[in-house]
Amino acid sequence: MRVVNYGLRVDCTVGTTLVVARYQVKQILKNYMVMTRVLLLALLVNMIGGMVHSQTARVVGLRDNTPSVFAFTNATIVTEPGKLVDDATLVIRNGLVEAVGSGVSIPADAWVIDLKGKHIYPGFIDIFSHYGMPDEVKDEMVSQTHWNPQVRSFYRSGDVFRYNEKEAQTMRSQGFVATHTIPEHGIFAGQGAVVSLGEGEKARLLISDGVSQALSINRSAKLGRGYPHSSMGAYSLIRQTLYDAQWYEQAWKAYSANPASTPRPESNTALAVLAGNLANRKPFIIEAADEQWVGQYSRLQDEFPIQLWIVGSGSEYRHAQSTDNTIPLILPLNYPETPKVSSPEEAMKESLESLRHWYYAPENASRMIQHGHTVAFTSKGIKNKGDFLKHLRMAVERGLSEKEALAALTTTPASLLQLQNKFGTITPGKSASFIIASANIFSKQGNVEQVWIDGKKYQVKTEREDPRGEWSFSSPEALNGAILSIEGSQSKLRGHITLEDRQVKLLNPVVENEHLVLAFDGDSLRLQGRHRITAQAHAHEMLGIGATDKGMIYAWTALRTAEYEQVSQYDEANDKHDNDPNIDQQNGDNQDGNGDDDKPQHKALELPQRYPAIDYGLTELPYQPEHVVVRNATIWTQGPLGRLEEADMLISKGKIAEIAPSLAAPHGAIEIDATGMHVTPGLIDPHLHTSILGNVNETADAITSETRILDVIDANNVWIYRLLAGGLTTAKLFHGSANPIGGQDAVIKMRWGNNAADLVMAQAPPGLKLALGENVKRSTERYPTTRMGTEQILKDAFEAALQYERDWQTWEQQRQGIPPRRDLQLEPILEVIRGKRFAHVHAYRQDEMIMMMRLAEDYGFRIASFEHTLEGYKIADELRDHGAGAVIWTDWSSFKIEASDGILQNARLLLDAGVLTSLHSDNTQLSTRMNWEAAKTVMTGVSEEDAIGLITIFPAMIMGIDQYTGSLEQGKDADFVIWNGNPLSAFTTASQTWIEGKKYFDREYDKQLQEEIRRERARIIEHILKGS
Amino acid sequence: MKHISETNNKKPGWIANTRLGGHRVALSLALVITVFAFDQAAGQLPAPAQKTPIALVGGDIYLEGGEVIAGGTIVFDQGKIVALGQEPDLPEGCQMIDVSGKQVHPGLILSRTSLGLTEISRHAESTDLSEIGPINPNVRAQVAFHPASEHIGVAAVHGITTAVAAPTGGIISGQAAAMRTDGWTWEQMTVKTPVGMMVNWPSMSNDETRKDAIEALNETMERAKRYRLSKEDAANRNVTPPPTDLRWEAMLPVLEGTLPLFISANTISDIQAAMLWSEQQGVNMVLVGGRDAGYIADQLAVKDIPVVVTPVIGGPARAWEGYDRTYSLPHQLHEAGVRFCIGGEVSAAGAYRLSHHAAAAVAFGLPQQQALEAITINAAKILGINHLTGSLEAGKFADIIVTNGNPLEIATRTEMVFIEGRQLDTTDKHRRLYERYMMKLDR
């Protein structure tokens, strides 16, 4: 048809010059030829292979009724992970496996394919991909009923995926026959579908739809740039939406039961679908940016009745022991590129963390399996998907058994996707979807040659004739008896021609378009000039032509006289591998991955375990001695005992037992001679933004009280160790100050080496970060843009929270109609009003602080503290009368207008006025030297004990944790620092830092640790250099 | 506000100057308010000139090299130190000030700062640090040094009597000026200018921009040399000199070797590249920053490249480095025999923290005497002002501080400050606000 159209266009070309017309004709002819080729090819494919047609579609043209019965004989067949049958036959009929095994008889109607030396495996399933997903987001793909475009749980990849030739070819080349494809964009991105990686009409490629619900912590900019902007915001949106889905179902139930007197709830397809997903226990699948997120996400299962599948990042091994192993893990085989370390200066850029991860990444999967995790593999995350098998083999080389590797690609994904009846093994009745490999697929020689999907063949690599070996010329006359020897690698051939006692090197031998092409210097063979020859090689014979440099053309023929030597070595290797003790030849049971005899030997580095697995990670977590006694120190108790000279402190089971001179210590107590040293409580920083994953501010909205620092704590942060080195033991981690109401804070203790959840100080009362002044009004696009508006939006939020409380009270009393919706934004605000949550308010200027206190008083609550409180000294009496704490810097000022009036004497005046005052850092480096900060207040006249109070007991009081820590008093946590001098001296440093009776930092040990880190880095660097 | 009311335009000047709406107007308004605030406050009153000889009697006087005159007396007249010792002869009419029990030290020298060139860092209108374009050797810091800046008084009250105000932008940022922290005008406040030509070494971290920047540097040097050649030739032949090029004119002292380049560089590659380049160009170099200088301290010592270490208080640049890496840099340089001084922070509000940086180096190994000299005489030597200030020595300016203890200790109070013999008002902005709001509390 199209050809005709082109012709018509030529006819209709009126008014163009002849030249143009001629040109067009030429072009059209060219197009025609290309077109014909494409059509012919398609026809050919159609006629031979048979497109997979929809069963309901009309047949156009002739019907394809080619019989489809195949018998694959003499193959080594791994029918399922760990079960290998030698010299076996596989019979498939009409897309299904009919029989498999060693004694299988070949049906008379089967087309027999001899696979001697080849291996067959069940086809691989990629359980997490975005295969065939559209790149662009169109309007109709975004919810019109849910307020947030990131929520499009209704979106089904089954509806939108398209066959993608290029992607499918790459995936098939790695042995994949099917994939669970997931929509890419959105926080509730939509539902996954399992699709075949074959070609054909979509109706036949879609295996199952609506399989899973995809979640993400990253909003997609393609869906808009609105809320949320941060990881903690996204986490909150996930939680709120799941609550909304539960509510939505209840609301409609209530409405359906009594439509006459119930207001109709909103209609929301996104929530309706989610409610269904929850009810049907559909898996929720979410990608974790590192191993810490696995822990963070797993908490969702505690809160909601959902089943999670977590897609890992490749670093999960770092938390192998502590990760919930009931959650299926989908692991990528994405190993970091080899660090560039040949230049010592470049090598300095590599942290121990990155070097260690480079070394350990290939062991990720096997370590997780060892710890009992269900693991399936994804090809995602590998830069070039064509390297998947290479990476898989590396994992096998590094401890993963072949059985485990195969299971992670076949039976495990099949059963997770509930396709175990059709996929995952080569079993009669299941889909004839399998891999034919040239050898053991886990060995380097095991190339995927074909995959068969539903009984249809997909050639992966055209079998190339190997010209290597020895060939004897039979013509032309002049070359008769000459020997052509070709060796080298397939991609880099070399060799020579020998004629009697003379020999010449082959010049540029290559295989091009299935032809061997080379040149040689004829003179050396007593032929004249330079010769170029080419030939097609078949197993035993080459037919070709040659040309001399004078233009003479001649034909030549050669017969193979010897196979390429290394080929036979391959065969040997293959045979040997077939007897791999890993593979049980009998029944496939009782296998493990320990028999490494046959695998390439990997020289293990045996690096120590580190907690966390980064620079300055400890090789073991600190232990808690039964008793510790610190002797003969100047002890700043910061309690009623004041500062004691030459005193002893006894710690028992992590608590302070007694402080007195010359204590009698229990038997076996660890004795620390602290003569000439000082001991203070562990330092406390009530305002820090370190160790937070993702954005510190949820900037997308003015009120983001639903966000929680708890969800985004980063325990893999070397600054935790550095804070310990400065004597800091406790800190409050805050949301930023971009919003009038920011987020919920978390108090952590610097329990270095523990996971995020174990850093959290569980007893600490919860708090909420609020903010006033320049930061919150800076955005020109959202309310408020003035301090006036700031008051009003706060008031509005407080009113809403109270209304929320009333709504629930009404519901609890009446239990009629539609229940109120749980509102994660209003709940913490209500807690603040009801005194169950501390209000910490970022503020600089006195006017805004007075506004805030009066507003709080109107709603009946107290401000726990103002944060920064630059102008606190201007309203010391007002602060004192309200009972607000003042959290301040010593000397930060003038970096913005509202910071103009910061003064060094702020603490001095506030303390004199009786305001509960604390120093803070708001800056991680500053937080490593809070004792020096305190010394600045001494310069302004604050007493030494109060100065230490500003960084210990006072912040503890402001945070409401003073009954646990902040002073050295009997019964409190043994959080303390041993200093090598007066802690207020600029020449003093922390010698030891203890938390709950465990020593987390020791300056002597630090010296050793610095040395260890240096050596460990050097060992890995040497390992890399030797490898390259 | 005066300049506004004098404008002929009916609208206030700040509106006349902005053709646009709300946004710019708001900014200009902020500027006016800022300027207004400065005019109101204008720092503490500059000290009155020294009218009579003054003797500080009975204090411990700390000399260069570590010698201490215990319970000694130091005498200064007409702004210069005239005598010091156990009981030096006192000139006639000498005012005696009892400082027994106190320590007497030379005023501290801040060897690189934005002090005087910026007030509120987030407000571009209050900041004159970075001229447009990459090559600005001709701009001079002293002419933008704002005598009324509140931060100058704060720094002075904490013992800093000399501060090197330095431009920061582009590749060649301009000329740094050594300024005293007291005076009515920048002319009165100038100690020596220029003390160095500020250069930001193009960082190795970005290869493309680095190549361009180094080319620009080389091009600058070549042009400056061509200019000098042409000038010399004209002088020799007694013909009309080439038309003045302000930039290359400013580079002449650099080419003569009388003005060092203060090159900011931090990584090993950058420092080494700057060293090779300076040698090749035949110019004197002072390294500023020098984060990684510890790794190549021996090279710096052999080539005798002085270092302005800044800052000392900071975290390590690399995860694997020790937590104390930055703190121990001065000690490392000292051990290797590198000439260095300690430069504190760039920030104007943080200028007063100079001694904290020196003290932190002591906490991590540097001997106290070295730390003190790193912010006094050794800074003066690197800046080429050691004949004027930096130690207590007859003939030098009477830049003197009296403290109630070790001046390196953060908790120590600086009780008296003399600059050129003038005794400073120690009621800086902080104290002024403190006293004001104590009144609110007391009422």
Interface residues (C-beta under 8 A of the other chain):
Chain A: E345 M348 K349 S351 L352 E353 I614 D615 Y616 V718 W719 Y721 R722 A725 G726 Y873 K874 A876 D877 D891 W892 S893 S894 F895 K896 I897 A899 S900 D901 I903 L904 Q905 R908 L909 D912 A913 T924 Q925 T928 R929 W932 A935 K936 V938 M939 L984 S985 A986 F987 T988 T989 D1006 Q1010 I1013 R1014 R1017
Chain B: A30 T34 A37 E119 I120 S121 R122 H123 E150 H151 I268 S269 I313 G314 G315 R318 A319 W320 G322 Y323 D324 S347 A348 A349 G350 Y352 R353 H356 A359 A360 V362 A363 F364 Q368 L408 E409 I410 A411 T412 R413 K429 H430 R431 L433 Y434 Y437 M438 K440 L441
